Amino acid sequence: MLSIGELITKVQCLRLARSVVPLAVRWTSTESTSVAAAAAEQPKKVVKTSKAMKAYLERAKSHDEFMRIQNTEFKLGKRHLANMMGEDPETFSQDDIDRAIQYLFPSGLYDKRARPMMKPPEEVIPQRKAAEFDETGRPFHSMFYTGRPNYSKLLFDVVENLNNLNAFEDRMVRKQLKPDESQKLEASGSEWIHKDALEKILLEDLTDTEYDNFVLAMERLLQHPYSYREQEFINRYRKPLLAKTDADQLPQPQFDADGRAFVTVYECLRKSARADVTVTVPGTGKITINGQDITYFKDIQPREQVLFPLVFADMVNKVDIVANVEGGGFSGQAGAIRWGIAMGLRSFVDADTIDRMRIAGLLQRDYRRRERKKPGQAGARRKYTWKKR
């Protein structure tokens, strides 16, 4: 049992503990409240928008408003045009718009870009780049500070692909394997896209030197023995020289009394010469020009011009040619007959030969004319000899 003194001491300790605990609780709660109040009073961190982002947002807002107005006007004009043509505005397509514009506004301008047109604003107005940096001004692209990040990235990709092909070639050499010649890329029927098309893809303005550097880099990649491994990347920047001729676009041969097939090409033009050329298959190689043989041309060069399509298509002594030509000189007449023979041979040769003829320029009409003499000059370009006195 506890003595009276020990009991009194224990009671005093309990009283002291009861008096201290509320004070500690009050002090702790007061401290937490003051900390919370201080945290609430502390200003939150504000993310500042850079001046470049503000300027971009203003330009983007004005551009979006401009495009909205243009789209509204295009839809309104499309509806009016459909009503003028007696068509349903809901089913009036872009092809219908082009035909209506051509019918209502006939134009003889040679350049199609100078003719009247009505296209959606997205096709006429150049596209704009999206923001290249975040709100703080930090650029997204790693090559932003080159000035032309997309162009620099393109050249970087070319070099990276070339290095990959070189590494693959080294592995093949160690295995004593040679590249398959049958898989080598054929570039004769296509060409690199023009500078304007490349600028539209990259959305960047390029100088002539930068475009030449791009072509040189891509040519180096194309000439690699294993370039077929990067065919998709290469074809992305190439385009066909000309669209292939459909079979139904070729003139259908007719048949004469002897059962021989023939094709007549009318209005063959070259300078001021006009010719009508008939190609007959099978033949013996007979060439008749205004009732005479090929000696109608006194010089060798016009004769070679007439024979060139036959030699190129391997049709010498296999067809007969009858040509009626008037106007112009011997050079113009020979050029007109040559073009007529080439166009007529398309109906009697295969598609590969037609493509080779197109690449060689045999199917391209020559619109060149003699340049006029200029006043104050000795000729079209020639100047008089300069004399001091």
C-alpha positions as CSV (number, residue, x, y, z in Angstrom):
1,M,0.0,0.0,0.0
2,L,1.0,3.6,-0.7
3,S,1.8,5.8,2.2
4,I,0.0,9.1,2.6
5,G,3.0,11.1,1.4
6,E,3.4,9.0,-1.8
7,L,-0.3,9.3,-2.5
8,I,-0.2,13.1,-2.1
9,T,2.8,13.3,-4.4
10,K,1.0,11.2,-7.1
11,V,-2.1,13.4,-7.0
12,Q,0.0,16.5,-7.4
13,C,1.7,15.0,-10.5
14,L,-1.6,14.1,-12.1
15,R,-2.9,17.7,-11.5
16,L,0.2,19.1,-13.0
17,A,-0.1,16.8,-16.1
18,R,-3.8,17.8,-16.6
19,S,-2.8,21.5,-16.5
20,V,0.1,21.1,-19.0
21,V,-1.7,19.0,-21.7
22,P,-4.3,21.6,-22.7
23,L,-1.6,24.2,-23.0
24,A,0.4,22.0,-25.3
25,V,-2.7,21.3,-27.4
26,R,-3.5,25.0,-27.6
27,W,0.1,25.8,-28.6
28,T,0.2,23.1,-31.3
29,S,-3.1,24.2,-32.8
30,T,-2.1,27.8,-32.7
31,E,1.2,27.0,-34.5
32,S,-0.6,24.9,-37.2
33,T,-3.1,27.7,-37.8
34,S,-0.4,30.3,-38.2
35,V,1.5,28.1,-40.6
36,A,-1.7,27.5,-42.7
37,A,-2.5,31.2,-42.7
38,A,1.1,32.0,-43.8
39,A,0.8,29.5,-46.6
40,A,-2.5,30.9,-47.7
41,E,-1.1,34.5,-47.6
42,Q,1.9,33.4,-49.8
43,P,1.2,34.3,-53.5
44,K,0.9,31.5,-55.9
45,K,3.5,31.1,-58.6
46,V,2.3,32.7,-61.8
47,V,3.4,31.2,-65.2
48,K,4.3,34.2,-67.4
49,T,3.5,34.1,-71.1
50,S,6.4,35.1,-73.3
51,K,6.1,38.0,-75.7
52,A,6.6,35.6,-78.7
53,M,3.7,33.4,-77.6
54,K,1.5,36.5,-77.1
55,A,2.3,37.7,-80.6
56,Y,1.7,34.3,-82.0
57,L,-1.7,34.0,-80.3
58,E,-2.7,37.4,-81.6
59,R,-1.7,36.4,-85.2
60,A,-3.3,33.0,-84.9
61,K,-6.6,34.6,-83.7
62,S,-6.7,37.1,-86.5
63,H,-5.8,34.4,-89.1
64,D,-8.5,32.1,-87.8
65,E,-11.0,34.9,-88.1
66,F,-9.9,35.7,-91.6
67,M,-10.2,32.0,-92.6
68,R,-13.7,31.9,-91.1
69,I,-14.8,34.9,-93.2
70,Q,-13.2,33.4,-96.3
71,N,-14.9,30.1,-95.8
72,T,-18.3,31.8,-95.3
73,E,-17.8,33.8,-98.5
74,F,-16.8,30.7,-100.4
75,K,-19.9,28.7,-99.3
76,L,-22.1,31.7,-100.2
77,G,-20.5,32.1,-103.6
78,K,-20.8,28.3,-104.2
79,R,-24.5,28.5,-103.5
80,H,-25.0,31.4,-105.8
81,L,-23.0,29.7,-108.6
82,A,-25.1,26.5,-108.2
83,N,-28.3,28.5,-108.5
84,M,-26.9,30.2,-111.6
85,M,-26.2,26.8,-113.2
86,G,-29.5,25.3,-112.1
87,E,-27.9,22.8,-109.8
88,D,-28.5,21.6,-106.3
89,P,-26.1,23.6,-103.9
90,E,-25.9,20.7,-101.5
91,T,-24.4,18.3,-104.2
92,F,-22.4,21.0,-106.1
93,S,-18.9,19.6,-106.0
94,Q,-15.5,21.2,-106.8
95,D,-15.5,19.7,-110.3
96,D,-18.9,21.3,-110.9
97,I,-17.5,24.6,-109.7
98,D,-14.5,24.4,-112.1
99,R,-16.7,23.6,-115.1
100,A,-19.1,26.4,-114.2
101,I,-16.2,28.9,-113.9
102,Q,-14.8,27.8,-117.3
103,Y,-18.2,28.1,-118.9
104,L,-19.1,31.5,-117.4
105,F,-15.6,33.1,-117.7
106,P,-13.9,31.6,-120.8
107,S,-10.3,32.6,-121.0
108,G,-7.6,32.1,-123.6
109,L,-4.7,32.8,-121.2
110,Y,-2.0,30.2,-121.6
111,D,-1.0,30.0,-117.9
112,K,-3.7,28.3,-116.0
113,R,-2.8,30.1,-112.8
114,A,-3.9,33.4,-114.5
115,R,-7.3,32.1,-115.4
116,P,-10.4,32.7,-113.3
117,M,-10.9,30.1,-110.5
118,M,-12.9,29.5,-107.4
119,K,-11.1,27.2,-104.9
120,P,-11.6,26.6,-101.2
121,P,-9.5,29.1,-99.1
122,E,-7.4,26.2,-97.7
123,E,-6.1,25.5,-101.2
124,V,-5.4,29.1,-102.1
125,I,-4.2,30.7,-98.9
126,P,-0.7,29.4,-97.8
127,Q,-0.7,27.4,-94.6
128,R,0.9,28.8,-91.5
129,K,3.2,27.1,-89.1
130,A,1.9,26.2,-85.7
131,A,3.5,27.6,-82.5
132,E,7.2,26.4,-82.4
133,F,7.6,27.2,-78.6
134,D,5.6,26.8,-75.4
135,E,4.2,29.5,-73.2
136,T,7.6,30.2,-71.6
137,G,9.3,30.6,-74.9
138,R,11.1,27.3,-74.9
139,P,11.2,25.9,-78.5
140,F,9.8,22.5,-79.3
141,H,12.2,21.6,-82.2
142,S,15.8,20.7,-81.4
143,M,16.9,22.6,-84.5
144,F,14.8,25.7,-83.9
145,Y,17.8,28.0,-83.7
146,T,19.1,27.0,-87.2
147,G,16.5,29.4,-88.6
148,R,14.9,26.6,-90.8
149,P,14.3,23.7,-88.5
150,N,12.3,21.5,-90.9
151,Y,14.9,21.9,-93.7
152,S,17.8,21.1,-91.3
153,K,15.9,18.1,-89.9
154,L,15.4,16.9,-93.5
155,L,19.1,17.0,-94.3
156,F,19.8,15.3,-91.0
157,D,17.5,12.5,-92.0
158,V,19.2,12.1,-95.3
159,V,22.6,11.8,-93.7
160,E,21.2,9.4,-91.1
161,N,19.7,7.2,-93.8
162,L,23.0,7.3,-95.7
163,N,25.0,6.2,-92.7
164,N,22.6,3.3,-92.1
165,L,23.0,2.2,-95.7
166,N,26.8,2.4,-95.4
167,A,26.7,0.3,-92.2
168,F,24.5,-2.2,-94.0
169,E,26.9,-2.3,-96.9
170,D,29.8,-3.0,-94.6
171,R,28.0,-6.0,-93.1
172,M,27.3,-7.3,-96.6
173,V,30.9,-6.9,-97.6
174,R,32.0,-8.9,-94.5
175,K,29.7,-11.6,-95.6
176,Q,31.1,-11.3,-99.1
177,L,27.6,-10.5,-100.6
178,K,27.0,-8.1,-103.4
179,P,24.0,-5.9,-103.9
180,D,21.2,-7.1,-106.1
181,E,21.2,-5.1,-109.3
182,S,17.6,-6.0,-110.0
183,Q,16.4,-4.1,-106.9
184,K,18.3,-0.9,-107.7
185,L,16.0,2.1,-107.9
186,E,15.1,3.4,-111.4
187,A,15.1,7.2,-111.5
188,S,14.6,7.7,-115.3
189,G,10.8,8.1,-115.1
190,S,10.8,10.6,-112.3
191,E,12.5,13.7,-111.0
192,W,13.0,15.6,-107.7
193,I,10.2,17.8,-106.6
194,H,10.6,21.5,-107.5
195,K,11.6,24.1,-105.0
196,D,8.1,25.5,-104.6
197,A,6.7,22.0,-103.8
198,L,9.5,21.4,-101.2
199,E,8.7,24.8,-99.6
200,K,5.1,23.8,-99.2
201,I,6.1,20.5,-97.6
202,L,8.5,22.2,-95.2
203,L,6.5,25.4,-94.7
204,E,9.8,27.3,-95.0
205,D,11.3,29.6,-97.6
206,L,14.5,28.2,-99.2
207,T,17.2,29.8,-101.2
208,D,18.4,28.3,-104.5
209,T,21.6,27.2,-102.8
210,E,19.7,25.4,-100.1
211,Y,17.5,23.6,-102.7
212,D,20.6,22.6,-104.6
213,N,22.2,21.2,-101.4
214,F,19.0,19.2,-100.9
215,V,19.1,17.8,-104.4
216,L,22.8,16.8,-104.1
217,A,22.2,15.1,-100.8
218,M,19.2,13.1,-102.2
219,E,21.2,12.2,-105.3
220,R,23.9,10.8,-103.2
221,L,21.4,8.7,-101.3
222,L,19.7,7.6,-104.5
223,Q,23.0,6.4,-106.1
224,H,23.8,4.2,-103.2
225,P,23.8,0.4,-104.1
226,Y,21.3,-0.3,-101.3
227,S,19.1,2.7,-101.9
228,Y,16.1,0.5,-102.3
229,R,16.0,0.0,-98.5
230,E,15.1,3.7,-98.2
231,Q,12.7,3.7,-101.2
232,E,9.8,5.1,-99.2
233,F,11.8,8.1,-98.0
234,I,13.2,8.8,-101.5
235,N,9.9,8.6,-103.3
236,R,8.4,11.1,-100.9
237,Y,10.5,13.8,-102.6
238,R,10.2,12.6,-106.2
239,K,7.4,13.0,-108.8
240,P,6.8,11.4,-112.2
241,L,7.9,13.3,-115.2
242,L,4.5,13.0,-116.9
243,A,1.4,11.0,-116.2
244,K,1.3,7.7,-118.0
245,T,-0.9,7.7,-121.1
246,D,-4.0,5.6,-120.7
247,A,-4.8,3.1,-123.3
248,D,-8.2,4.6,-124.1
249,Q,-6.5,8.0,-124.9
250,L,-4.4,6.6,-127.7
251,P,-5.9,7.0,-131.2
252,Q,-7.5,3.8,-132.4
253,P,-6.1,2.5,-135.7
254,Q,-8.3,2.3,-138.7
255,F,-8.0,-0.1,-141.6
256,D,-7.6,0.6,-145.3
257,A,-8.8,-1.5,-148.3
258,D,-5.8,-3.8,-148.0
259,G,-6.5,-4.5,-144.3
260,R,-3.5,-2.5,-143.0
261,A,-3.9,-0.5,-139.8
262,F,-3.2,3.2,-140.0
263,V,-3.4,6.3,-137.8
264,T,-3.5,9.9,-139.1
265,V,-2.3,12.7,-136.9
266,Y,-3.7,16.1,-138.0
267,E,-2.4,19.7,-137.3
268,C,1.2,18.8,-136.5
269,L,2.7,22.2,-135.6
270,R,6.3,23.5,-135.7
271,K,7.0,27.2,-136.1
272,S,4.8,28.2,-139.0
273,A,4.7,24.7,-140.6
274,R,1.6,22.6,-140.6
275,A,1.5,18.9,-141.4
276,D,-0.8,15.9,-141.5
277,V,1.0,12.6,-141.0
278,T,-0.3,9.1,-141.6
279,V,1.5,6.0,-140.1
280,T,0.6,2.7,-141.7
281,V,1.4,-0.8,-140.3
282,P,2.7,-3.1,-141.6
283,G,4.9,-1.3,-144.1
284,T,8.2,-1.4,-146.0
285,G,9.7,1.8,-144.7
286,K,8.5,4.0,-147.5
287,I,8.4,7.7,-146.7
288,T,6.3,10.1,-148.8
289,I,6.5,13.8,-148.2
290,N,4.3,16.0,-150.5
291,G,4.4,13.3,-153.1
292,Q,8.2,12.9,-152.9
293,D,10.5,10.6,-151.0
294,I,12.7,11.7,-148.2
295,T,14.9,13.5,-150.7
296,Y,12.3,16.2,-150.4
297,F,14.7,17.6,-147.8
298,K,18.0,18.6,-149.4
299,D,20.0,18.7,-146.2
300,I,20.9,15.8,-143.9
301,Q,19.7,17.3,-140.7
302,P,16.0,17.5,-141.7
303,R,16.1,13.9,-142.9
304,E,17.6,12.8,-139.6
305,Q,14.8,14.6,-137.7
306,V,12.2,12.7,-139.7
307,L,13.9,9.3,-139.2
308,F,14.7,9.7,-135.5
309,P,11.3,8.5,-134.1
310,L,11.5,5.4,-136.3
311,V,15.0,4.6,-135.2
312,F,14.3,5.3,-131.5
313,A,11.2,3.0,-131.5
314,D,12.9,0.3,-133.7
315,M,10.2,0.7,-136.4
316,V,12.5,1.3,-139.4
317,N,11.3,-0.6,-142.5
318,K,8.2,-1.7,-140.5
319,V,5.9,1.2,-141.2
320,D,5.0,3.5,-144.1
321,I,4.8,7.3,-143.7
322,V,2.7,9.7,-145.7
323,A,3.0,13.4,-144.8
324,N,1.5,16.5,-146.3
325,V,3.2,19.6,-145.1
326,E,2.9,23.3,-145.9
327,G,4.3,26.6,-144.6
328,G,7.6,27.3,-142.9
329,G,11.0,26.2,-143.9
330,F,12.7,22.8,-144.1
331,S,13.6,22.9,-140.3
332,G,10.0,23.7,-139.3
333,Q,8.5,21.1,-141.7
334,A,10.9,18.4,-140.5
335,G,10.0,19.2,-136.9
336,A,6.2,19.0,-137.6
337,I,6.6,15.6,-139.4
338,R,8.8,14.2,-136.7
339,W,6.2,15.0,-134.0
340,G,3.4,13.6,-136.1
341,I,5.3,10.3,-136.7
342,A,6.0,10.0,-132.9
343,M,2.4,10.6,-132.0
344,G,1.2,8.1,-134.6
345,L,3.6,5.4,-133.5
346,R,2.1,5.3,-130.0
347,S,-0.7,3.1,-131.3
348,F,1.7,0.4,-132.6
349,V,4.3,0.1,-129.8
350,D,4.2,-1.1,-126.1
351,A,3.8,1.1,-123.0
352,D,7.5,0.9,-122.2
353,T,8.5,2.3,-125.6
354,I,5.9,5.1,-125.1
355,D,7.5,6.0,-121.8
356,R,10.9,6.1,-123.3
357,M,9.7,8.3,-126.2
358,R,8.1,10.7,-123.7
359,I,11.3,10.9,-121.6
360,A,13.3,11.5,-124.8
361,G,11.0,14.4,-125.7
362,L,9.5,13.0,-128.8
363,L,5.9,13.4,-127.6
364,Q,6.5,17.0,-126.4
365,R,5.3,19.6,-128.9
366,D,7.9,22.3,-129.6
367,Y,6.3,25.8,-129.2
368,R,9.5,27.8,-129.8
369,R,9.4,30.6,-132.3
370,R,12.0,32.8,-133.8
371,E,12.6,35.8,-131.5
372,R,12.0,39.1,-133.1
373,K,14.6,41.7,-133.8
374,K,14.9,44.5,-131.3
375,P,15.2,48.2,-132.3
376,G,18.6,49.6,-131.6
377,Q,20.2,46.1,-131.9
378,A,21.7,44.2,-134.7
379,G,19.4,41.2,-134.1
380,A,17.2,39.6,-131.4
381,R,20.1,39.5,-128.9
382,R,23.1,40.7,-130.9
383,K,24.3,44.3,-130.2
384,Y,26.1,46.7,-132.5
385,T,29.8,47.0,-132.1
386,W,30.5,49.7,-129.6
387,K,32.7,52.5,-130.7
388,K,33.9,55.3,-128.6
389,R,33.8,57.9,-131.4
